[in-house]
Amino acid sequence: MKKDRININKVSPKAYEPIFALHHNLTKSSLTNSEFLLIQIRGSQINGCAYCVQMHIKEAIEKGEKQYRIHALPFWEESPFFTEQEEIILAMTEQVTNISLSGLSDELYQKAITTFGEEKVADIIMAICCINVWNRIGRATLLTPEPSQS
C-alpha cells in the first residue's frame, strides 16, 4: 500500500520556482508544442512517472496530437508516424534520460547540430533535463494522477 509522501510544492514552494521558470522559458523556445510534448511524454514513460505521463498525454490530445502517435511513442523507432526531426529528438530524449548508460553519443549530437543548429539543440537538451527533474520529483514523492484526469 502506498504511503503518503510530502508535497514539495507545499513544503518548499520556492524550490519549485526555478523549475517552473525553466518550463515557462521552454514553452517560448525554438521547440514546437508538439516537440516539447513528445519530449515530456517519452521522458516520463522512460522514467515511469505515471503522473507526468497522464498530464502530458492529456495536454497533447487537447492540443491536437494524434492518439496513434502517442500510442506509438514507446516504439517510435519501428513506427512510420514520426518525422526525421522528431526521431532525432526522441533518440536524444532516450539517451539523455538514460545518461548513465552511455551518455549522448557524438554521432547523435552531431546529427542534431547539423539538423537543428546550436540554439535548438540547447533547447532540446534543456527540455529533456526539465522533464527529468519533474519525473524524479514525481517518482520520489509517489505522485499519481487523479482518477478524474481520465
N, C-alpha and C positions, 0 to 999 in steps of 0.2 A: 504494500500500500504506500502510496506517495505521501511523504511528509511535507508539510508546508515549509517553504523557504522564504527568505527575505525578498522583498520587492525593493531592489536597489534604487529605483526612481523615487520611492517614498523615503527610504532610509538615508539616501545620499543623493538628492536630486541634482546637485552641482556636478556630480560625477558623470551624469548623462549629457550635460551641456555641450562638451566638445564633440561628442558622438553625433548629437542632433545637428550641430553646426556642420560637421563633415557631410552628413547625409544631405542636408539642405544645399550645400555647395555642389554636391554631385548631381542634384536634380537640375542644376543650372549649367552643367558641364557640357563637354562635347558629346557625351553619351546620349543616345535617343532614349525615350521612355522604355521602349522595348528592350534595348540592350541592357539598360540598368536593371530592369526586372528579370531578364534572363540570368544575369549575374546573381541577383538576390535569391532567385528560386533555386538555381543549380547549387550555389554555395550552401544554402540551407538544407538541400537534400543530402549533400555530401556529409555535412556536419550533423545530420539527424535532428534538426531543430523543428519540431512539429509546429510550434507557434509561428515561426517565421515562414515556413513553407506555406501554411494556411493563409497567413496575412498577405503574402506577396502573390500567391496564385489568385486570390480573390481580387486584389488590386489589378493584376494583369488582365483578368477577364473583364473587369469593369472598364479597362482602358482599351478593350477590343482585341486582346490577344486571343488567338485561336486555341481552343482546348486541345486539339490534336497535337499542337506543337508543345504545349505544356506537358501532356502525357508522354511525349517522345523525348523530353529532356534527359532522362537517365540513359537514353540510348541514342543520343544525338549523333554519335559517330557513324551509326548504321542508318540514320534517318535522312530522307531526302528533303526535309522540311526547313532546313536552316541554310542561310547563305554562307558563302566562304568567310565573310567577315564575322558573322555570328559564330561560326565554328572556331575561328581563332580566339574569339572572346571566351567561348565555353572551354576550350582547351586551356587557356590562361587561368580561368576560374578554377579548373580542376588542379592544375599544377601549383598555383599559389595557395589554394585551400589546403592541399596536401603537401605543403612546402617542405616538411621534414623527409619526404620520400626521396626527392632528387632536385628540389628547387624548380625554378623557372628555367627551362632549357634555353641554351643560347640560340638554338635553331628556331624555337617558337618566338623568343624575344625578337630576333632579327626579322622574322616574318611579320610580326606585329608592327615593328617600327616602319618597315617598308610599306605595309598596308595602310597604317593609320597615322604615322608620324608621332613625334615625341609627346606632344600635348595629350593626344587621345590615349596613348599607351599609359601615361601617368594617370589619367582619369580612370582607365580600366583597372589598373593596379590598386588605386585608392578605393574604388567601388568594391573590389574583392576584399580588401582589408576591412572596409566598413562592415560588410555583411558578416565577415568572420568575427568581428567584435560583438555584433549583436547576437550571433549564434552562440558564442561562448557564454554570454550573459544568460541567454535563454536556457541553455543546457545546464549551466551551473546552478541556476535558481529554479530549474524544472518548470519553466513557463509552459503552459499548454493552451491551445486555442479554446476559446469558449464554444460550446456546442451551438450557440446562436450565430456563429460566424459562417455556418454552412450555407 
